[in-house]
Amino acid sequence: MRFAMKIICTAAIAACSVAHSADSAGKYYHGGGVGSVECPEFVNSISQAKTYGFGTPGYVNAMHGYTMFVSGFQSAYNMLTPNTCEIFPAVSSNQALSWVENYCRKNPLAKFATGVAALAMSLHSQRLQSCPR
């Protein structure tokens, strides 16, 4: 019985395919947390954090939630996008946040998550497609 259950579970898992969460218009739900922060609020947060200086405890503290969001997005993108080992192979956390800051300044009606997704889309062709062995 256990062997049959293992086969059924394995077959069910193997039959699953990746589901993309955007609708036919490319819109998707942002969820909660910092992903749903409006761009002007993010710009204010990063501007305030910069007054502490990059790498200082104040900066790290102020940007922690945003940095963790980018890291989580990065992991999900890498796992769910075919032929992708690393979407941001040459981008540091600070560079990603700076890119999103510029995006948000140009798109004040957008959300932080939209800026991170735009960064990924802009770098998709430059992604690391296979992981080193």
PASEBA-1860 file (N, C-alpha, C; in nm, 3 decimals):
! residues 133
1> MRFAMKII> 0.083/-0.120/0.000/0.000/0.000/0.000/0.087/0.126/0.000 ~ 0.192/0.127/0.085/0.279/0.244/0.091/0.349/0.267/-0.042 ~ 0.392/0.158/-0.106/0.461/0.170/-0.234/0.368/0.231/-0.339 ~ 0.243/0.185/-0.342/0.145/0.239/-0.437/0.120/0.387/-0.411 ~ 0.114/0.426/-0.284/0.092/0.566/-0.249/0.210/0.651/-0.295 ~ 0.332/0.599/-0.278/0.451/0.672/-0.323/0.448/0.693/-0.474 ~ 0.407/0.591/-0.548/0.399/0.603/-0.694/0.294/0.705/-0.733 ~ 0.179/0.702/-0.668/0.073/0.798/-0.698/0.119/0.940/-0.668
9> CTAAIAAC> 0.182/0.961/-0.553/0.231/1.095/-0.517/0.339/1.142/-0.613 ~ 0.430/1.053/-0.650/0.537/1.089/-0.744/0.477/1.127/-0.879 ~ 0.380/1.051/-0.926/0.315/1.081/-1.054/0.241/1.214/-1.048 ~ 0.176/1.241/-0.936/0.103/1.367/-0.922/0.198/1.486/-0.924 ~ 0.311/1.472/-0.856/0.409/1.581/-0.853/0.469/1.600/-0.992 ~ 0.500/1.491/-1.060/0.561/1.500/-1.193/0.465/1.561/-1.295 ~ 0.335/1.543/-1.274/0.237/1.596/-1.368/0.213/1.745/-1.351 ~ 0.257/1.800/-1.240/0.238/1.943/-1.215/0.327/2.024/-1.307
17> SVAHSADS> 0.275/2.137/-1.349/0.357/2.229/-1.429/0.359/2.364/-1.361 ~ 0.453/2.446/-1.401/0.465/2.579/-1.343/0.346/2.664/-1.389 ~ 0.284/2.732/-1.297/0.174/2.822/-1.329/0.223/2.966/-1.315 ~ 0.205/3.044/-1.417/0.243/3.184/-1.410/0.127/3.263/-1.352 ~ 0.156/3.353/-1.261/0.050/3.417/-1.185/-0.008/3.541/-1.251 ~ 0.050/3.591/-1.357/-0.005/3.710/-1.422/-0.127/3.671/-1.505 ~ -0.221/3.764/-1.515/-0.337/3.738/-1.599/-0.302/3.768/-1.745 ~ -0.401/3.758/-1.834/-0.375/3.777/-1.977/-0.327/3.917/-2.011
25> AGKYYHGG> -0.352/4.014/-1.924/-0.306/4.151/-1.946/-0.171/4.178/-1.878 ~ -0.113/4.074/-1.816/0.015/4.091/-1.749/0.004/4.147/-1.608 ~ -0.117/4.160/-1.557/-0.138/4.213/-1.422/-0.132/4.098/-1.322 ~ -0.085/4.130/-1.202/-0.075/4.028/-1.098/-0.092/4.093/-0.961 ~ -0.126/4.011/-0.864/-0.147/4.057/-0.728/-0.013/4.075/-0.659 ~ 0.007/4.187/-0.592/0.134/4.218/-0.527/0.148/4.160/-0.388 ~ 0.040/4.120/-0.326/0.048/4.070/-0.189/0.069/4.183/-0.091 ~ 0.113/4.148/0.028/0.134/4.249/0.131/0.281/4.279/0.151
33> GVGSVECP> 0.311/4.335/0.264/0.450/4.369/0.295/0.505/4.478/0.206 ~ 0.637/4.484/0.195/0.699/4.594/0.121/0.672/4.586/-0.029 ~ 0.634/4.471/-0.080/0.600/4.461/-0.222/0.485/4.552/-0.259 ~ 0.395/4.576/-0.166/0.279/4.660/-0.194/0.302/4.808/-0.160 ~ 0.423/4.842/-0.119/0.455/4.982/-0.088/0.452/5.064/-0.217 ~ 0.386/5.178/-0.212/0.381/5.268/-0.327/0.520/5.325/-0.353 ~ 0.551/5.350/-0.479/0.684/5.400/-0.515/0.727/5.525/-0.438 ~ 0.642/5.626/-0.421/0.689/5.743/-0.346/0.733/5.710/-0.203
41> EFVNSISQ> 0.666/5.616/-0.140/0.706/5.576/-0.005/0.843/5.507/-0.007 ~ 0.865/5.421/-0.107/0.996/5.357/-0.119/1.105/5.460/-0.145 ~ 1.079/5.556/-0.233/1.178/5.660/-0.262/1.211/5.738/-0.135 ~ 1.110/5.769/-0.056/1.134/5.838/0.072/1.218/5.751/0.166 ~ 1.187/5.622/0.171/1.261/5.531/0.259/1.407/5.520/0.220 ~ 1.433/5.503/0.090/1.572/5.487/0.048/1.649/5.618/0.059 ~ 1.580/5.730/0.036/1.645/5.860/0.053/1.686/5.881/0.198 ~ 1.598/5.845/0.291/1.628/5.856/0.433/1.743/5.761/0.470
49> AKTYGFGT> 1.739/5.640/0.418/1.843/5.541/0.449/1.980/5.588/0.400 ~ 1.983/5.654/0.286/2.110/5.702/0.231/2.175/5.807/0.320 ~ 2.095/5.876/0.401/2.154/5.976/0.491/2.242/5.910/0.597 ~ 2.217/5.781/0.624/2.300/5.707/0.719/2.431/5.662/0.656 ~ 2.430/5.645/0.523/2.547/5.595/0.450/2.532/5.448/0.418 ~ 2.568/5.410/0.295/2.560/5.270/0.254/2.639/5.181/0.348 ~ 2.581/5.069/0.384/2.650/4.971/0.466/2.648/4.997/0.616 ~ 2.600/5.115/0.656/2.593/5.144/0.799/2.476/5.069/0.860
57> PGYVNAMH> 2.478/5.050/0.992/2.364/4.983/1.056/2.231/5.053/1.028 ~ 2.231/5.186/1.025/2.107/5.260/0.997/2.053/5.231/0.858 ~ 2.143/5.229/0.759/2.102/5.200/0.621/2.049/5.057/0.611 ~ 2.125/4.964/0.665/2.087/4.823/0.658/1.952/4.801/0.726 ~ 1.932/4.863/0.841/1.806/4.852/0.913/1.690/4.907/0.831 ~ 1.709/5.024/0.773/1.602/5.089/0.697/1.566/5.013/0.570 ~ 1.664/4.946/0.510/1.642/4.879/0.381/1.621/4.728/0.394 ~ 1.626/4.676/0.517/1.619/4.532/0.538/1.497/4.467/0.471
65> GYTMFVSG> 1.380/4.520/0.494/1.258/4.461/0.436/1.262/4.461/0.284 ~ 1.308/4.570/0.226/1.318/4.579/0.080/1.421/4.481/0.026 ~ 1.535/4.471/0.094/1.640/4.378/0.051/1.589/4.234/0.057 ~ 1.516/4.200/0.162/1.462/4.064/0.175/1.358/4.036/0.067 ~ 1.278/4.137/0.032/1.181/4.119/-0.076/1.253/4.087/-0.206 ~ 1.358/4.165/-0.238/1.434/4.142/-0.361/1.494/4.001/-0.360 ~ 1.548/3.958/-0.247/1.606/3.824/-0.236/1.502/3.715/-0.258 ~ 1.385/3.732/-0.199/1.277/3.635/-0.217/1.227/3.632/-0.360
73> FQSAYNML> 1.212/3.750/-0.421/1.171/3.758/-0.560/1.273/3.686/-0.648 ~ 1.400/3.714/-0.621/1.510/3.654/-0.698/1.505/3.501/-0.690 ~ 1.486/3.448/-0.571/1.478/3.302/-0.554/1.360/3.244/-0.630 ~ 1.245/3.308/-0.618/1.125/3.259/-0.687/1.143/3.265/-0.838 ~ 1.198/3.375/-0.887/1.220/3.390/-1.031/1.315/3.281/-1.080 ~ 1.422/3.260/-1.007/1.520/3.158/-1.046/1.458/3.019/-1.049 ~ 1.372/2.989/-0.953/1.310/2.857/-0.945/1.202/2.836/-1.050 ~ 1.127/2.940/-1.083/1.008/2.924/-1.165/1.026/2.960/-1.312
81> TPNTCEIF> 1.136/3.022/-1.348/1.157/3.064/-1.486/1.244/2.960/-1.557 ~ 1.192/2.902/-1.664/1.270/2.801/-1.736/1.407/2.855/-1.781 ~ 1.504/2.768/-1.782/1.640/2.802/-1.827/1.699/2.920/-1.751 ~ 1.674/2.924/-1.622/1.728/3.033/-1.540/1.793/2.976/-1.415 ~ 1.921/3.005/-1.401/1.993/2.973/-1.277/1.993/3.096/-1.188 ~ 2.019/3.214/-1.247/2.033/3.338/-1.170/1.988/3.457/-1.254 ~ 1.884/3.527/-1.207/1.834/3.643/-1.279/1.922/3.766/-1.258 ~ 1.985/3.778/-1.143/2.069/3.895/-1.113/2.214/3.852/-1.090
89> PAVSSNQA> 2.281/3.793/-1.190/2.414/3.739/-1.165/2.520/3.842/-1.130 ~ 2.504/3.964/-1.174/2.608/4.065/-1.150/2.551/4.190/-1.083 ~ 2.441/4.172/-1.007/2.373/4.285/-0.945/2.374/4.267/-0.794 ~ 2.430/4.363/-0.722/2.428/4.358/-0.575/2.292/4.405/-0.525 ~ 2.267/4.382/-0.399/2.141/4.429/-0.338/2.129/4.580/-0.352 ~ 2.237/4.652/-0.324/2.233/4.799/-0.335/2.207/4.844/-0.478 ~ 2.265/4.774/-0.575/2.242/4.809/-0.715/2.096/4.784/-0.753 ~ 2.040/4.674/-0.706/1.900/4.644/-0.735/1.809/4.751/-0.675
97> LSWVENYC> 1.835/4.788/-0.550/1.753/4.891/-0.486/1.768/5.025/-0.556 ~ 1.887/5.058/-0.601/1.908/5.184/-0.674/1.834/5.184/-0.807 ~ 1.835/5.070/-0.876/1.764/5.058/-1.002/1.614/5.079/-0.978 ~ 1.562/5.013/-0.875/1.419/5.027/-0.844/1.388/5.170/-0.801 ~ 1.478/5.234/-0.730/1.458/5.374/-0.692/1.441/5.460/-0.818 ~ 1.528/5.442/-0.916/1.516/5.518/-1.041/1.385/5.486/-1.112 ~ 1.347/5.358/-1.114/1.220/5.318/-1.174/1.104/5.389/-1.104 ~ 1.108/5.389/-0.972/1.000/5.448/-0.894/0.991/5.599/-0.912
105> RKNPLAKF> 1.104/5.664/-0.929/1.102/5.809/-0.954/1.032/5.839/-1.087 ~ 1.049/5.750/-1.185/0.987/5.768/-1.317/0.843/5.717/-1.321 ~ 0.807/5.632/-1.226/0.674/5.568/-1.224/0.612/5.580/-1.085 ~ 0.576/5.701/-1.044/0.530/5.722/-0.906/0.398/5.653/-0.871 ~ 0.324/5.609/-0.969/0.198/5.540/-0.940/0.217/5.389/-0.923 ~ 0.338/5.342/-0.946/0.367/5.198/-0.936/0.396/5.158/-0.791 ~ 0.409/5.029/-0.771/0.444/4.973/-0.640/0.588/4.922/-0.646 ~ 0.648/4.904/-0.529/0.784/4.853/-0.520/0.798/4.720/-0.594
113> ATGVAALA> 0.703/4.629/-0.576/0.709/4.498/-0.642/0.712/4.512/-0.793 ~ 0.640/4.608/-0.847/0.639/4.630/-0.991/0.777/4.673/-1.039 ~ 0.844/4.755/-0.959/0.980/4.796/-0.993/1.077/4.680/-0.993 ~ 1.065/4.591/-0.896/1.153/4.474/-0.890/1.126/4.383/-1.010 ~ 0.998/4.365/-1.045/0.964/4.284/-1.162/1.018/4.348/-1.290 ~ 1.012/4.480/-1.298/1.066/4.551/-1.415/1.217/4.531/-1.426 ~ 1.285/4.531/-1.312/1.429/4.504/-1.311/1.457/4.365/-1.368 ~ 1.382/4.267/-1.322/1.400/4.130/-1.371/1.373/4.121/-1.521
121> MSLHSQRL> 1.268/4.186/-1.567/1.237/4.183/-1.710/1.348/4.249/-1.791 ~ 1.405/4.357/-1.737/1.511/4.426/-1.811/1.640/4.344/-1.817 ~ 1.659/4.254/-1.722/1.780/4.172/-1.716/1.761/4.029/-1.765 ~ 1.639/3.994/-1.803/1.608/3.856/-1.839/1.703/3.801/-1.947 ~ 1.731/3.879/-2.048/1.818/3.830/-2.156/1.963/3.812/-2.111 ~ 1.999/3.874/-1.998/2.136/3.865/-1.947/2.149/3.764/-1.832 ~ 2.041/3.693/-1.801/2.041/3.600/-1.688/2.142/3.488/-1.710 ~ 2.185/3.428/-1.602/2.269/3.309/-1.609/2.174/3.192/-1.632
129> QSCPR> 2.184/3.129/-1.748/2.085/3.028/-1.785/2.112/2.890/-1.726 ~ 2.235/2.858/-1.697/2.263/2.729/-1.634/2.364/2.750/-1.522 ~ 2.346/2.673/-1.418/2.432/2.685/-1.300/2.562/2.609/-1.322 ~ 2.672/2.663/-1.272/2.799/2.590/-1.283/2.790/2.459/-1.204 ~ 2.857/2.360/-1.250/2.853/2.230/-1.183/2.950/2.223/-1.072
END
